[in-house]
């Protein structure tokens, strides 16, 4: 979805914001958060804007959302954290940004620490 929804359908607007997070459109997403969109908006599966940006390897978007107060440890409905998702996707810059923002490597199931170990990368949290 590339055009802004007309605003009459809040679900369409929310889905559009989720797409902005997935695409790493930091400035556009930040403008909507500045205008009042919830920084911790989540989809039906509990994935926040930050989780989607992290999973799709957009460190700048993750950093901006964290700067604006997004919960870096918000778990989705499956108990997964943004940090564990970034480890799974091997998004090392996102991992760095999340750690700098205070993300807990032991949050969620499996934890980011456990995920790193499963993928042979325990040094991420040494």
N, C-alpha and C positions, 0 to 999 in steps of 0.2 A: 504494500500500500504506500504510494508515494505522495498522494495529496492529503491535505489536512481534512479530517472529517468535519462536517458542518456543525458539530457540537450538539445536535439534537439527540444523538444516540451516545450515551455515556460508555456503553460497551465498545462501540466502534472507536471512540477516542482512547479508551484504555488499551485496546488492541494495537492501535497506532503507536502509542507510547511504548508498548512492549517491543514493537518492531524497531523503533528508534534505538532502544537499548541493544537489541540484537545486532543492529547495523553499526553501532558505535557512533551514532550521530549526537555527539556530546553537546554541542552548542544548542541544538534544537531541543534536546531533552532537558537540558539545564534551564532553558527559557520557560518551559512548561512547569518545571518544579518551582522556579522563581515565581511564576504566576499562580501557584497554588496546587498544582498536582502533587499528590502525596509522594514523598521521596521513597517511601517503602511500599508503594503500590505493588500488589502481587496478583498473579493470575490464579486461575482455579486450582492449579497444582501447588500454589504457595511459592512460586518462583517470583522473586522481587525483580525490579528493574536492575539492581546491582547484580543479582544472580545471573540474569540473562546476559548482561554485558560481560561478566566474568567468564561465563561458559563459552561465549563467542569471541573471547580473546581481544577485548577492547580496554586496555589498561587506562587510557585517558578518561573514558566514560566511567569506569570503576572509581578512579581517583576523584573525579568531580562529584559523583553521587556520595561517596564517603565524606568528602569535604562539606557537603550539604546536609550531613547527618544521617545518611542511610545506615542501617544496621548491617555491619559487615559480617555478622554471625547469624543472620536470619536463616532459619532452616526451612526448606520446602516441606511439602507433605510427606515426602519419602525420607525425611530426616537428614537431607544433604545440605551442606554448607557451601557458600560461594567458593571458599578456599579449596575444599575438596573437589569441587567441579573444575576449578582452574588447574589443580594438580592432575586430575584425570585427563584433561585436554592438553596437558603439557604447555600451558600458557604461563611460562616462567615470569614474564614481566607482570602479569596480573597477580601471580603469587606474591611477588615482591611488593606491589602496591597494597595488596590486602594486608600483608604482614605489617607494613609501615602504618597502616590505618588501624592496627590493633586487632586484626582477626586472630581468633583462637585456633591453633592447629589441632586442638583436641575436641572441638565442637562437632556435633553431628555423628551420623552413622552411615558409612564408616567415616572416621575422622580423616582430616587431610593428612595427618601423620601416618595413619594406617594405609591410606591410598598411596602415599609416596612409597611406603615400604612394599606394597603389593606390586608397584611398577619399578622396583629396583632403584628408587631414588631417595633413600632415607636421609641423604645429606641435605635435602631441602630444609629440614627442621633440626639439624644437628646443633 
